[in-house]
Every structure is written in C-alpha cells, then in structure tokens.
Amino acid sequence: MSLVITGGGFLYAVFRLDASHRRRAEKGLMSGMVVALAILAVGFFYAKVTGVSLWETYFFDPLTTLNNGAIAISLLAWPAMAVAWRRDRNGPSL
C-alpha cells in the first residue's frame, strides 16, 4: 500500500513541475532505466556463462537473485514507456 501512495505522490509532484524541470526528470528516469537494464543484463549473462550469481546467494537457480531488480524495472517501465510515447508524439526535445 505504501508503494502505491508513494508512487501517487511522485506522479502528482512530477505533474506539477514546469516543462523544463519535467524534461530533466524524464531524462533522469530514462537514463536510470538504461543503466538498470545494463546492470541486469550483465548479471544475467554472468549467471548464464558461469552458473554462479553475480551477487547474493541462491538456492537452485543463479538467476533468482535478479528477480528484485526485474520487479523494480517492470514497475518503472510504465512511466518510462509513457515518456517515450509522449516524446515520440511531440517530437524530440532538446
């Protein structure tokens, strides 16, 4: 429940920003998504190649340690897709 309330608060705060600050927040979100996906990709390929998890311990499958990161990225994917969709419709912003 606290995640929903926090997300709603962030959504309201970003909605109230002026255009230049909103673009900076969008750039930060998109940059963070790229970095997070790169980190997950490194962890995935390391676990696949070596059979050992890059971080934490695991029970059967070394890929299980990636679950928390995948959940976080999937939750942030919706706002990131909305930003990408809006940018595509409005043209690139500099």
Beta strands, then each sheet from edge to edge (+ up, - down):
end
